[in-house]
Amino acid sequence: MNSYELNLLMRPELEEKQRDELVELVEKIAKQNGGEVTKREAAGKKALAYPISKMSEAWYYFLNLSLPPEAVEKLEAKLRVEEKLLRTLVVKKEKKEILSKKKVKAAQK
């Protein structure tokens, strides 16, 4: 199982309930494919660097996922057709990055 970071940019007019439903959809897809969401962070509504679909703002969400490699394609395919999303990005986390974060947390305790 690999660790991934998923970045979601959601349409600015979405209500909190609709945004939560999208995040729950990601969690459901992850569970169906043998993975899980390990961290969920809502960064809020922010201005975009350039307009996307004539919109200048979006809701930013960051999710850390633990998924088998074959599940990433399935997740991306389902998110690609979701009209409430402006952009998505899935990035595989390197093992060095994961280990160094654990060391930093251990040192802070």
Gaussian input, Z-matrix of N, CA and C with variables (Angstrom, degrees):
# hf/3-21g

backbone

0 1
 N
 C     1     B1
 C     2     B2     1     A1
 N     3     B3     2     A2     1     D1
 C     4     B4     3     A3     2     D2
 C     5     B5     4     A4     3     D3
 N     6     B6     5     A5     4     D4
 C     7     B7     6     A6     5     D5
 C     8     B8     7     A7     6     D6
 N     9     B9     8     A8     7     D7
 C    10    B10     9     A9     8     D8
 C    11    B11    10    A10     9     D9
 N    12    B12    11    A11    10    D10
 C    13    B13    12    A12    11    D11
 C    14    B14    13    A13    12    D12
 N    15    B15    14    A14    13    D13
 C    16    B16    15    A15    14    D14
 C    17    B17    16    A16    15    D15
 N    18    B18    17    A17    16    D16
 C    19    B19    18    A18    17    D17
 C    20    B20    19    A19    18    D18
 N    21    B21    20    A20    19    D19
 C    22    B22    21    A21    20    D20
 C    23    B23    22    A22    21    D21
 N    24    B24    23    A23    22    D22
 C    25    B25    24    A24    23    D23
 C    26    B26    25    A25    24    D24
 N    27    B27    26    A26    25    D25
 C    28    B28    27    A27    26    D26
 C    29    B29    28    A28    27    D27
 N    30    B30    29    A29    28    D28
 C    31    B31    30    A30    29    D29
 C    32    B32    31    A31    30    D30
 N    33    B33    32    A32    31    D31
 C    34    B34    33    A33    32    D32
 C    35    B35    34    A34    33    D33
 N    36    B36    35    A35    34    D34
 C    37    B37    36    A36    35    D35
 C    38    B38    37    A37    36    D36
 N    39    B39    38    A38    37    D37
 C    40    B40    39    A39    38    D38
 C    41    B41    40    A40    39    D39
 N    42    B42    41    A41    40    D40
 C    43    B43    42    A42    41    D41
 C    44    B44    43    A43    42    D42
 N    45    B45    44    A44    43    D43
 C    46    B46    45    A45    44    D44
 C    47    B47    46    A46    45    D45
 N    48    B48    47    A47    46    D46
 C    49    B49    48    A48    47    D47
 C    50    B50    49    A49    48    D48
 N    51    B51    50    A50    49    D49
 C    52    B52    51    A51    50    D50
 C    53    B53    52    A52    51    D51
 N    54    B54    53    A53    52    D52
 C    55    B55    54    A54    53    D53
 C    56    B56    55    A55    54    D54
 N    57    B57    56    A56    55    D55
 C    58    B58    57    A57    56    D56
 C    59    B59    58    A58    57    D57
 N    60    B60    59    A59    58    D58
 C    61    B61    60    A60    59    D59
 C    62    B62    61    A61    60    D60
 N    63    B63    62    A62    61    D61
 C    64    B64    63    A63    62    D62
 C    65    B65    64    A64    63    D63
 N    66    B66    65    A65    64    D64
 C    67    B67    66    A66    65    D65
 C    68    B68    67    A67    66    D66
 N    69    B69    68    A68    67    D67
 C    70    B70    69    A69    68    D68
 C    71    B71    70    A70    69    D69
 N    72    B72    71    A71    70    D70
 C    73    B73    72    A72    71    D71
 C    74    B74    73    A73    72    D72
 N    75    B75    74    A74    73    D73
 C    76    B76    75    A75    74    D74
 C    77    B77    76    A76    75    D75
 N    78    B78    77    A77    76    D76
 C    79    B79    78    A78    77    D77
 C    80    B80    79    A79    78    D78
 N    81    B81    80    A80    79    D79
 C    82    B82    81    A81    80    D80
 C    83    B83    82    A82    81    D81
 N    84    B84    83    A83    82    D82
 C    85    B85    84    A84    83    D83
 C    86    B86    85    A85    84    D84
 N    87    B87    86    A86    85    D85
 C    88    B88    87    A87    86    D86
 C    89    B89    88    A88    87    D87
 N    90    B90    89    A89    88    D88
 C    91    B91    90    A90    89    D89
 C    92    B92    91    A91    90    D90
 N    93    B93    92    A92    91    D91
 C    94    B94    93    A93    92    D92
 C    95    B95    94    A94    93    D93
 N    96    B96    95    A95    94    D94
 C    97    B97    96    A96    95    D95
 C    98    B98    97    A97    96    D96
 N    99    B99    98    A98    97    D97
 C   100   B100    99    A99    98    D98
 C   101   B101   100   A100    99    D99
 N   102   B102   101   A101   100   D100
 C   103   B103   102   A102   101   D101
 C   104   B104   103   A103   102   D102
 N   105   B105   104   A104   103   D103
 C   106   B106   105   A105   104   D104
 C   107   B107   106   A106   105   D105
 N   108   B108   107   A107   106   D106
 C   109   B109   108   A108   107   D107
 C   110   B110   109   A109   108   D108
 N   111   B111   110   A110   109   D109
 C   112   B112   111   A111   110   D110
 C   113   B113   112   A112   111   D111
 N   114   B114   113   A113   112   D112
 C   115   B115   114   A114   113   D113
 C   116   B116   115   A115   114   D114
 N   117   B117   116   A116   115   D115
 C   118   B118   117   A117   116   D116
 C   119   B119   118   A118   117   D117
 N   120   B120   119   A119   118   D118
 C   121   B121   120   A120   119   D119
 C   122   B122   121   A121   120   D120
 N   123   B123   122   A122   121   D121
 C   124   B124   123   A123   122   D122
 C   125   B125   124   A124   123   D123
 N   126   B126   125   A125   124   D124
 C   127   B127   126   A126   125   D125
 C   128   B128   127   A127   126   D126
 N   129   B129   128   A128   127   D127
 C   130   B130   129   A129   128   D128
 C   131   B131   130   A130   129   D129
 N   132   B132   131   A131   130   D130
 C   133   B133   132   A132   131   D131
 C   134   B134   133   A133   132   D132
 N   135   B135   134   A134   133   D133
 C   136   B136   135   A135   134   D134
 C   137   B137   136   A136   135   D135
 N   138   B138   137   A137   136   D136
 C   139   B139   138   A138   137   D137
 C   140   B140   139   A139   138   D138
 N   141   B141   140   A140   139   D139
 C   142   B142   141   A141   140   D140
 C   143   B143   142   A142   141   D141
 N   144   B144   143   A143   142   D142
 C   145   B145   144   A144   143   D143
 C   146   B146   145   A145   144   D144
 N   147   B147   146   A146   145   D145
 C   148   B148   147   A147   146   D146
 C   149   B149   148   A148   147   D147
 N   150   B150   149   A149   148   D148
 C   151   B151   150   A150   149   D149
 C   152   B152   151   A151   150   D150
 N   153   B153   152   A152   151   D151
 C   154   B154   153   A153   152   D152
 C   155   B155   154   A154   153   D153
 N   156   B156   155   A155   154   D154
 C   157   B157   156   A156   155   D155
 C   158   B158   157   A157   156   D156
 N   159   B159   158   A158   157   D157
 C   160   B160   159   A159   158   D158
 C   161   B161   160   A160   159   D159
 N   162   B162   161   A161   160   D160
 C   163   B163   162   A162   161   D161
 C   164   B164   163   A163   162   D162
 N   165   B165   164   A164   163   D163
 C   166   B166   165   A165   164   D164
 C   167   B167   166   A166   165   D165
 N   168   B168   167   A167   166   D166
 C   169   B169   168   A168   167   D167
 C   170   B170   169   A169   168   D168
 N   171   B171   170   A170   169   D169
 C   172   B172   171   A171   170   D170
 C   173   B173   172   A172   171   D171
 N   174   B174   173   A173   172   D172
 C   175   B175   174   A174   173   D173
 C   176   B176   175   A175   174   D174
 N   177   B177   176   A176   175   D175
 C   178   B178   177   A177   176   D176
 C   179   B179   178   A178   177   D177
 N   180   B180   179   A179   178   D178
 C   181   B181   180   A180   179   D179
 C   182   B182   181   A181   180   D180
 N   183   B183   182   A182   181   D181
 C   184   B184   183   A183   182   D182
 C   185   B185   184   A184   183   D183
 N   186   B186   185   A185   184   D184
 C   187   B187   186   A186   185   D185
 C   188   B188   187   A187   186   D186
 N   189   B189   188   A188   187   D187
 C   190   B190   189   A189   188   D188
 C   191   B191   190   A190   189   D189
 N   192   B192   191   A191   190   D190
 C   193   B193   192   A192   191   D191
 C   194   B194   193   A193   192   D192
 N   195   B195   194   A194   193   D193
 C   196   B196   195   A195   194   D194
 C   197   B197   196   A196   195   D195
 N   198   B198   197   A197   196   D196
 C   199   B199   198   A198   197   D197
 C   200   B200   199   A199   198   D198
 N   201   B201   200   A200   199   D199
 C   202   B202   201   A201   200   D200
 C   203   B203   202   A202   201   D201
 N   204   B204   203   A203   202   D202
 C   205   B205   204   A204   203   D203
 C   206   B206   205   A205   204   D204
 N   207   B207   206   A206   205   D205
 C   208   B208   207   A207   206   D206
 C   209   B209   208   A208   207   D207
 N   210   B210   209   A209   208   D208
 C   211   B211   210   A210   209   D209
 C   212   B212   211   A211   210   D210
 N   213   B213   212   A212   211   D211
 C   214   B214   213   A213   212   D212
 C   215   B215   214   A214   213   D213
 N   216   B216   215   A215   214   D214
 C   217   B217   216   A216   215   D215
 C   218   B218   217   A217   216   D216
 N   219   B219   218   A218   217   D217
 C   220   B220   219   A219   218   D218
 C   221   B221   220   A220   219   D219
 N   222   B222   221   A221   220   D220
 C   223   B223   222   A222   221   D221
 C   224   B224   223   A223   222   D222
 N   225   B225   224   A224   223   D223
 C   226   B226   225   A225   224   D224
 C   227   B227   226   A226   225   D225
 N   228   B228   227   A227   226   D226
 C   229   B229   228   A228   227   D227
 C   230   B230   229   A229   228   D228
 N   231   B231   230   A230   229   D229
 C   232   B232   231   A231   230   D230
 C   233   B233   232   A232   231   D231
 N   234   B234   233   A233   232   D232
 C   235   B235   234   A234   233   D233
 C   236   B236   235   A235   234   D234
 N   237   B237   236   A236   235   D235
 C   238   B238   237   A237   236   D236
 C   239   B239   238   A238   237   D237
 N   240   B240   239   A239   238   D238
 C   241   B241   240   A240   239   D239
 C   242   B242   241   A241   240   D240
 N   243   B243   242   A242   241   D241
 C   244   B244   243   A243   242   D242
 C   245   B245   244   A244   243   D243
 N   246   B246   245   A245   244   D244
 C   247   B247   246   A246   245   D245
 C   248   B248   247   A247   246   D246
 N   249   B249   248   A248   247   D247
 C   250   B250   249   A249   248   D248
 C   251   B251   250   A250   249   D249
 N   252   B252   251   A251   250   D250
 C   253   B253   252   A252   251   D251
 C   254   B254   253   A253   252   D252
 N   255   B255   254   A254   253   D253
 C   256   B256   255   A255   254   D254
 C   257   B257   256   A256   255   D255
 N   258   B258   257   A257   256   D256
 C   259   B259   258   A258   257   D257
 C   260   B260   259   A259   258   D258
 N   261   B261   260   A260   259   D259
 C   262   B262   261   A261   260   D260
 C   263   B263   262   A262   261   D261
 N   264   B264   263   A263   262   D262
 C   265   B265   264   A264   263   D263
 C   266   B266   265   A265   264   D264
 N   267   B267   266   A266   265   D265
 C   268   B268   267   A267   266   D266
 C   269   B269   268   A268   267   D267
 N   270   B270   269   A269   268   D268
 C   271   B271   270   A270   269   D269
 C   272   B272   271   A271   270   D270
 N   273   B273   272   A272   271   D271
 C   274   B274   273   A273   272   D272
 C   275   B275   274   A274   273   D273
 N   276   B276   275   A275   274   D274
 C   277   B277   276   A276   275   D275
 C   278   B278   277   A277   276   D276
 N   279   B279   278   A278   277   D277
 C   280   B280   279   A279   278   D278
 C   281   B281   280   A280   279   D279
 N   282   B282   281   A281   280   D280
 C   283   B283   282   A282   281   D281
 C   284   B284   283   A283   282   D282
 N   285   B285   284   A284   283   D283
 C   286   B286   285   A285   284   D284
 C   287   B287   286   A286   285   D285
 N   288   B288   287   A287   286   D286
 C   289   B289   288   A288   287   D287
 C   290   B290   289   A289   288   D288
 N   291   B291   290   A290   289   D289
 C   292   B292   291   A291   290   D290
 C   293   B293   292   A292   291   D291
 N   294   B294   293   A293   292   D292
 C   295   B295   294   A294   293   D293
 C   296   B296   295   A295   294   D294
 N   297   B297   296   A296   295   D295
 C   298   B298   297   A297   296   D296
 C   299   B299   298   A298   297   D297
 N   300   B300   299   A299   298   D298
 C   301   B301   300   A300   299   D299
 C   302   B302   301   A301   300   D300
 N   303   B303   302   A302   301   D301
 C   304   B304   303   A303   302   D302
 C   305   B305   304   A304   303   D303
 N   306   B306   305   A305   304   D304
 C   307   B307   306   A306   305   D305
 C   308   B308   307   A307   306   D306
 N   309   B309   308   A308   307   D307
 C   310   B310   309   A309   308   D308
 C   311   B311   310   A310   309   D309
 N   312   B312   311   A311   310   D310
 C   313   B313   312   A312   311   D311
 C   314   B314   313   A313   312   D312
 N   315   B315   314   A314   313   D313
 C   316   B316   315   A315   314   D314
 C   317   B317   316   A316   315   D315
 N   318   B318   317   A317   316   D316
 C   319   B319   318   A318   317   D317
 C   320   B320   319   A319   318   D318
 N   321   B321   320   A320   319   D319
 C   322   B322   321   A321   320   D320
 C   323   B323   322   A322   321   D321
 N   324   B324   323   A323   322   D322
 C   325   B325   324   A324   323   D323
 C   326   B326   325   A325   324   D324

   B1=1.4381
   B2=1.5298
   B3=1.3316
   B4=1.4543
   B5=1.5197
   B6=1.3173
   B7=1.4623
   B8=1.5211
   B9=1.3334
   B10=1.4530
   B11=1.5104
   B12=1.3290
   B13=1.4563
   B14=1.5221
   B15=1.3220
   B16=1.4551
   B17=1.5238
   B18=1.3342
   B19=1.4578
   B20=1.5176
   B21=1.3205
   B22=1.4606
   B23=1.5208
   B24=1.3264
   B25=1.4541
   B26=1.5184
   B27=1.3302
   B28=1.4573
   B29=1.5253
   B30=1.3232
   B31=1.4619
   B32=1.5317
   B33=1.3359
   B34=1.4677
   B35=1.5260
   B36=1.3351
   B37=1.4675
   B38=1.5319
   B39=1.3124
   B40=1.4625
   B41=1.5292
   B42=1.3252
   B43=1.4633
   B44=1.5280
   B45=1.3179
   B46=1.4663
   B47=1.5283
   B48=1.3138
   B49=1.4653
   B50=1.5293
   B51=1.3297
   B52=1.4640
   B53=1.5319
   B54=1.3280
   B55=1.4689
   B56=1.5251
   B57=1.3291
   B58=1.4644
   B59=1.5291
   B60=1.3423
   B61=1.4605
   B62=1.5286
   B63=1.3262
   B64=1.4682
   B65=1.5290
   B66=1.3221
   B67=1.4643
   B68=1.5262
   B69=1.3202
   B70=1.4671
   B71=1.5308
   B72=1.3287
   B73=1.4620
   B74=1.5302
   B75=1.3227
   B76=1.4682
   B77=1.5275
   B78=1.3402
   B79=1.4635
   B80=1.5244
   B81=1.3293
   B82=1.4676
   B83=1.5312
   B84=1.3254
   B85=1.4693
   B86=1.5200
   B87=1.3301
   B88=1.4677
   B89=1.5230
   B90=1.3294
   B91=1.4679
   B92=1.5210
   B93=1.3305
   B94=1.4614
   B95=1.5196
   B96=1.3221
   B97=1.4624
   B98=1.5227
   B99=1.3237
   B100=1.4621
   B101=1.5101
   B102=1.3228
   B103=1.4644
   B104=1.5112
   B105=1.3317
   B106=1.4566
   B107=1.5250
   B108=1.3323
   B109=1.4586
   B110=1.5192
   B111=1.3312
   B112=1.4622
   B113=1.5214
   B114=1.3360
   B115=1.4637
   B116=1.5253
   B117=1.3233
   B118=1.4669
   B119=1.5164
   B120=1.3371
   B121=1.4619
   B122=1.5311
   B123=1.3118
   B124=1.4633
   B125=1.5210
   B126=1.3273
   B127=1.4606
   B128=1.5204
   B129=1.3315
   B130=1.4532
   B131=1.5125
   B132=1.3148
   B133=1.4607
   B134=1.5240
   B135=1.3325
   B136=1.4624
   B137=1.5203
   B138=1.3247
   B139=1.4619
   B140=1.5307
   B141=1.3145
   B142=1.4584
   B143=1.5296
   B144=1.3149
   B145=1.4590
   B146=1.5270
   B147=1.3229
   B148=1.4646
   B149=1.5298
   B150=1.3218
   B151=1.4711
   B152=1.5338
   B153=1.3184
   B154=1.4614
   B155=1.5234
   B156=1.3205
   B157=1.4687
   B158=1.5298
   B159=1.3188
   B160=1.4718
   B161=1.5260
   B162=1.3189
   B163=1.4687
   B164=1.5250
   B165=1.3255
   B166=1.4624
   B167=1.5309
   B168=1.3451
   B169=1.4626
   B170=1.5215
   B171=1.3339
   B172=1.4678
   B173=1.5247
   B174=1.3353
   B175=1.4679
   B176=1.5246
   B177=1.3136
   B178=1.4692
   B179=1.5238
   B180=1.3240
   B181=1.4647
   B182=1.5220
   B183=1.3249
   B184=1.4630
   B185=1.5222
   B186=1.3229
   B187=1.4568
   B188=1.5243
   B189=1.3222
   B190=1.4564
   B191=1.5186
   B192=1.3252
   B193=1.4570
   B194=1.5120
   B195=1.2966
   B196=1.4590
   B197=1.5247
   B198=1.3384
   B199=1.4619
   B200=1.5262
   B201=1.3342
   B202=1.4532
   B203=1.5377
   B204=1.3246
   B205=1.4664
   B206=1.5308
   B207=1.3263
   B208=1.4683
   B209=1.5338
   B210=1.3129
   B211=1.4641
   B212=1.5285
   B213=1.3251
   B214=1.4648
   B215=1.5334
   B216=1.3104
   B217=1.4692
   B218=1.5193
   B219=1.3147
   B220=1.4657
   B221=1.5244
   B222=1.3280
   B223=1.4633
   B224=1.5238
   B225=1.3288
   B226=1.4638
   B227=1.5274
   B228=1.3346
   B229=1.4651
   B230=1.5287
   B231=1.3146
   B232=1.4660
   B233=1.5292
   B234=1.3252
   B235=1.4580
   B236=1.5300
   B237=1.3228
   B238=1.4628
   B239=1.5355
   B240=1.3215
   B241=1.4651
   B242=1.5252
   B243=1.3093
   B244=1.4709
   B245=1.5365
   B246=1.3183
   B247=1.4607
   B248=1.5303
   B249=1.3112
   B250=1.4644
   B251=1.5324
   B252=1.3169
   B253=1.4599
   B254=1.5247
   B255=1.3333
   B256=1.4587
   B257=1.5281
   B258=1.3288
   B259=1.4636
   B260=1.5225
   B261=1.3305
   B262=1.4624
   B263=1.5205
   B264=1.3059
   B265=1.4585
   B266=1.5220
   B267=1.3247
   B268=1.4643
   B269=1.5207
   B270=1.3357
   B271=1.4551
   B272=1.5242
   B273=1.3353
   B274=1.4608
   B275=1.5214
   B276=1.3299
   B277=1.4618
   B278=1.5233
   B279=1.2917
   B280=1.4605
   B281=1.5201
   B282=1.3051
   B283=1.4717
   B284=1.5230
   B285=1.3228
   B286=1.4677
   B287=1.5201
   B288=1.3146
   B289=1.4615
   B290=1.5230
   B291=1.3102
   B292=1.4582
   B293=1.5273
   B294=1.3317
   B295=1.4596
   B296=1.5201
   B297=1.3343
   B298=1.4639
   B299=1.5276
   B300=1.3206
   B301=1.4675
   B302=1.5204
   B303=1.3388
   B304=1.4633
   B305=1.5212
   B306=1.3281
   B307=1.4626
   B308=1.5212
   B309=1.3159
   B310=1.4624
   B311=1.5425
   B312=1.3276
   B313=1.4650
   B314=1.5147
   B315=1.3340
   B316=1.4672
   B317=1.5246
   B318=1.3283
   B319=1.4545
   B320=1.5210
   B321=1.3266
   B322=1.4572
   B323=1.5206
   B324=1.3223
   B325=1.4793
   B326=1.4777
   A1=108.84
   A2=116.40
   A3=122.02
   A4=110.95
   A5=115.78
   A6=121.45
   A7=109.34
   A8=115.41
   A9=121.79
   A10=109.57
   A11=115.56
   A12=121.42
   A13=106.86
   A14=116.68
   A15=122.81
   A16=108.44
   A17=116.22
   A18=122.20
   A19=108.13
   A20=116.20
   A21=121.75
   A22=109.53
   A23=117.28
   A24=122.93
   A25=106.27
   A26=115.18
   A27=121.29
   A28=110.75
   A29=115.66
   A30=121.54
   A31=110.60
   A32=118.09
   A33=120.98
   A34=114.70
   A35=118.46
   A36=119.94
   A37=113.54
   A38=118.12
   A39=120.90
   A40=112.12
   A41=115.00
   A42=121.34
   A43=108.98
   A44=116.41
   A45=121.25
   A46=111.61
   A47=117.20
   A48=121.19
   A49=111.15
   A50=117.12
   A51=121.41
   A52=111.31
   A53=116.02
   A54=119.76
   A55=110.47
   A56=116.35
   A57=120.53
   A58=111.34
   A59=116.49
   A60=120.45
   A61=111.23
   A62=116.93
   A63=120.23
   A64=111.41
   A65=115.98
   A66=119.80
   A67=109.74
   A68=116.94
   A69=120.61
   A70=111.09
   A71=117.36
   A72=121.24
   A73=110.43
   A74=116.08
   A75=120.32
   A76=110.18
   A77=116.91
   A78=120.81
   A79=111.11
   A80=116.55
   A81=121.64
   A82=110.79
   A83=116.75
   A84=120.99
   A85=110.20
   A86=116.40
   A87=120.36
   A88=110.83
   A89=117.24
   A90=121.04
   A91=112.04
   A92=117.38
   A93=121.25
   A94=112.21
   A95=116.34
   A96=121.34
   A97=112.88
   A98=116.78
   A99=120.84
   A100=115.46
   A101=118.22
   A102=121.39
   A103=111.66
   A104=115.17
   A105=120.41
   A106=110.48
   A107=115.66
   A108=122.27
   A109=106.27
   A110=116.93
   A111=120.51
   A112=113.11
   A113=116.93
   A114=120.52
   A115=108.25
   A116=115.04
   A117=121.78
   A118=107.82
   A119=117.36
   A120=120.34
   A121=110.12
   A122=115.71
   A123=121.24
   A124=107.34
   A125=116.62
   A126=120.75
   A127=112.57
   A128=117.40
   A129=120.84
   A130=113.64
   A131=114.12
   A132=121.16
   A133=108.68
   A134=115.05
   A135=119.92
   A136=110.32
   A137=114.61
   A138=120.86
   A139=109.41
   A140=115.78
   A141=121.41
   A142=109.33
   A143=117.10
   A144=121.32
   A145=110.91
   A146=116.32
   A147=122.18
   A148=107.45
   A149=117.72
   A150=119.99
   A151=112.27
   A152=115.30
   A153=122.64
   A154=105.57
   A155=116.97
   A156=122.00
   A157=111.37
   A158=115.82
   A159=124.16
   A160=113.15
   A161=117.57
   A162=121.68
   A163=108.93
   A164=115.44
   A165=119.78
   A166=112.84
   A167=117.22
   A168=122.14
   A169=109.32
   A170=115.42
   A171=120.58
   A172=108.81
   A173=114.87
   A174=121.48
   A175=107.28
   A176=117.05
   A177=122.42
   A178=110.24
   A179=115.67
   A180=122.30
   A181=108.79
   A182=116.51
   A183=122.74
   A184=108.81
   A185=116.46
   A186=121.74
   A187=109.07
   A188=116.49
   A189=121.13
   A190=107.27
   A191=115.55
   A192=121.39
   A193=110.26
   A194=115.39
   A195=122.56
   A196=105.14
   A197=116.46
   A198=121.64
   A199=111.57
   A200=116.88
   A201=119.36
   A202=108.44
   A203=118.66
   A204=121.30
   A205=114.73
   A206=117.62
   A207=120.14
   A208=112.57
   A209=118.10
   A210=121.69
   A211=112.43
   A212=116.72
   A213=120.55
   A214=110.41
   A215=116.96
   A216=120.69
   A217=111.35
   A218=116.84
   A219=121.35
   A220=110.52
   A221=116.31
   A222=121.53
   A223=110.46
   A224=116.58
   A225=120.55
   A226=111.44
   A227=117.50
   A228=121.29
   A229=111.41
   A230=117.16
   A231=120.56
   A232=111.62
   A233=117.13
   A234=120.11
   A235=111.68
   A236=117.00
   A237=121.75
   A238=112.00
   A239=117.83
   A240=121.30
   A241=113.19
   A242=117.16
   A243=121.59
   A244=109.37
   A245=116.79
   A246=121.96
   A247=113.88
   A248=117.83
   A249=121.29
   A250=112.23
   A251=116.77
   A252=121.55
   A253=111.02
   A254=115.95
   A255=120.72
   A256=110.82
   A257=116.49
   A258=121.68
   A259=109.83
   A260=115.41
   A261=121.89
   A262=108.01
   A263=115.40
   A264=120.96
   A265=108.13
   A266=116.47
   A267=122.01
   A268=107.52
   A269=116.04
   A270=121.48
   A271=108.79
   A272=116.09
   A273=120.45
   A274=108.47
   A275=116.26
   A276=121.00
   A277=109.00
   A278=115.71
   A279=121.24
   A280=110.17
   A281=116.62
   A282=120.49
   A283=111.13
   A284=117.95
   A285=121.01
   A286=110.07
   A287=116.64
   A288=121.87
   A289=111.11
   A290=117.02
   A291=122.03
   A292=110.34
   A293=116.75
   A294=120.94
   A295=111.37
   A296=117.67
   A297=119.57
   A298=110.94
   A299=118.36
   A300=120.86
   A301=110.79
   A302=117.10
   A303=120.13
   A304=110.30
   A305=117.84
   A306=121.68
   A307=110.71
   A308=117.75
   A309=122.13
   A310=109.45
   A311=116.74
   A312=120.37
   A313=111.12
   A314=117.21
   A315=120.99
   A316=110.41
   A317=117.89
   A318=121.65
   A319=112.39
   A320=117.33
   A321=121.23
   A322=112.48
   A323=117.21
   A324=120.35
   A325=113.08
   D1=135.24
   D2=-178.88
   D3=-107.54
   D4=159.15
   D5=176.35
   D6=-100.47
   D7=136.36
   D8=-179.38
   D9=-133.65
   D10=156.11
   D11=170.71
   D12=-115.17
   D13=129.59
   D14=179.31
   D15=-112.48
   D16=123.81
   D17=176.72
   D18=-106.82
   D19=128.77
   D20=179.94
   D21=-119.93
   D22=132.11
   D23=171.74
   D24=-113.85
   D25=113.37
   D26=-175.96
   D27=-102.96
   D28=152.86
   D29=-179.94
   D30=-54.67
   D31=141.69
   D32=-174.82
   D33=-68.57
   D34=-21.95
   D35=-176.51
   D36=-85.42
   D37=-1.89
   D38=-177.34
   D39=-69.83
   D40=138.50
   D41=175.08
   D42=-78.31
   D43=165.30
   D44=-178.83
   D45=-58.54
   D46=-40.28
   D47=-179.93
   D48=-61.09
   D49=-42.02
   D50=179.58
   D51=-66.89
   D52=-38.17
   D53=178.20
   D54=-66.47
   D55=-41.78
   D56=178.14
   D57=-62.77
   D58=-37.04
   D59=178.42
   D60=-63.16
   D61=-38.04
   D62=177.98
   D63=-65.70
   D64=-42.26
   D65=178.76
   D66=-65.74
   D67=-39.54
   D68=177.39
   D69=-65.02
   D70=-33.26
   D71=175.75
   D72=-61.96
   D73=-43.33
   D74=177.60
   D75=-62.31
   D76=-44.28
   D77=178.58
   D78=-60.72
   D79=-41.46
   D80=179.65
   D81=-63.70
   D82=-45.43
   D83=179.32
   D84=-62.14
   D85=-41.64
   D86=179.50
   D87=-62.32
   D88=-46.39
   D89=-179.74
   D90=-64.27
   D91=-39.47
   D92=179.32
   D93=-63.14
   D94=-26.01
   D95=-178.00
   D96=-104.53
   D97=17.75
   D98=175.30
   D99=82.01
   D100=19.34
   D101=-179.99
   D102=-119.29
   D103=-168.00
   D104=178.78
   D105=-157.76
   D106=158.31
   D107=173.53
   D108=-92.47
   D109=119.67
   D110=-176.79
   D111=-94.88
   D112=-22.77
   D113=179.44
   D114=-151.51
   D115=143.30
   D116=-177.32
   D117=-135.25
   D118=121.92
   D119=-177.71
   D120=-134.59
   D121=124.81
   D122=174.89
   D123=-98.42
   D124=116.91
   D125=-177.34
   D126=-90.58
   D127=-6.98
   D128=176.21
   D129=95.89
   D130=-174.51
   D131=-179.20
   D132=-90.15
   D133=125.23
   D134=-176.37
   D135=-134.37
   D136=158.59
   D137=176.47
   D138=-74.81
   D139=142.86
   D140=177.82
   D141=-86.11
   D142=152.02
   D143=178.17
   D144=-67.99
   D145=-29.60
   D146=177.18
   D147=-149.66
   D148=153.36
   D149=-177.97
   D150=-63.96
   D151=139.83
   D152=174.06
   D153=-123.25
   D154=121.80
   D155=-177.55
   D156=51.98
   D157=41.82
   D158=178.95
   D159=64.13
   D160=22.39
   D161=178.05
   D162=-114.10
   D163=142.38
   D164=-177.05
   D165=-109.94
   D166=-2.82
   D167=178.35
   D168=-133.82
   D169=160.72
   D170=175.99
   D171=-157.98
   D172=157.50
   D173=172.84
   D174=-87.39
   D175=128.25
   D176=-178.72
   D177=-102.01
   D178=131.00
   D179=175.16
   D180=-132.38
   D181=139.08
   D182=177.85
   D183=-123.85
   D184=127.87
   D185=-179.42
   D186=-126.41
   D187=136.13
   D188=170.75
   D189=-98.90
   D190=130.75
   D191=-175.74
   D192=-123.05
   D193=149.73
   D194=169.90
   D195=-118.22
   D196=110.79
   D197=-172.85
   D198=-138.88
   D199=151.95
   D200=168.04
   D201=-70.89
   D202=149.65
   D203=-175.80
   D204=-55.19
   D205=-37.64
   D206=-177.90
   D207=-70.49
   D208=-18.47
   D209=-178.94
   D210=-77.62
   D211=-21.06
   D212=-177.75
   D213=-64.03
   D214=-43.12
   D215=178.57
   D216=-60.89
   D217=-42.60
   D218=179.35
   D219=-62.82
   D220=-43.43
   D221=179.08
   D222=-61.95
   D223=-49.11
   D224=-179.20
   D225=-61.28
   D226=-39.89
   D227=-179.69
   D228=-63.19
   D229=-41.46
   D230=-179.58
   D231=-71.44
   D232=-36.18
   D233=179.57
   D234=-73.89
   D235=-29.72
   D236=-178.55
   D237=-60.54
   D238=-32.86
   D239=-177.66
   D240=-92.23
   D241=-1.49
   D242=-179.13
   D243=-78.45
   D244=116.49
   D245=-175.20
   D246=-72.94
   D247=-18.39
   D248=-178.67
   D249=-78.18
   D250=-11.17
   D251=-179.15
   D252=-99.62
   D253=135.81
   D254=174.27
   D255=-87.30
   D256=-43.15
   D257=-179.26
   D258=-150.79
   D259=152.61
   D260=172.07
   D261=-136.35
   D262=153.45
   D263=176.65
   D264=-148.24
   D265=126.09
   D266=176.51
   D267=-112.76
   D268=124.96
   D269=-179.00
   D270=-124.72
   D271=130.09
   D272=177.33
   D273=-78.01
   D274=130.82
   D275=178.54
   D276=-85.02
   D277=138.08
   D278=178.08
   D279=-78.35
   D280=150.70
   D281=-178.95
   D282=-63.02
   D283=-35.30
   D284=178.27
   D285=-59.70
   D286=-44.01
   D287=-178.96
   D288=-62.85
   D289=-41.32
   D290=-179.88
   D291=-66.02
   D292=-45.56
   D293=-179.43
   D294=-64.99
   D295=-41.87
   D296=-177.90
   D297=-65.64
   D298=-35.02
   D299=177.45
   D300=-66.52
   D301=-37.53
   D302=177.66
   D303=-65.61
   D304=-39.51
   D305=178.92
   D306=-64.69
   D307=-40.58
   D308=179.95
   D309=-63.84
   D310=-44.22
   D311=178.53
   D312=-62.76
   D313=-40.85
   D314=179.90
   D315=-65.38
   D316=-37.84
   D317=179.77
   D318=-69.71
   D319=-27.74
   D320=-179.31
   D321=-76.35
   D322=-19.78
   D323=-177.96
   D324=-76.50

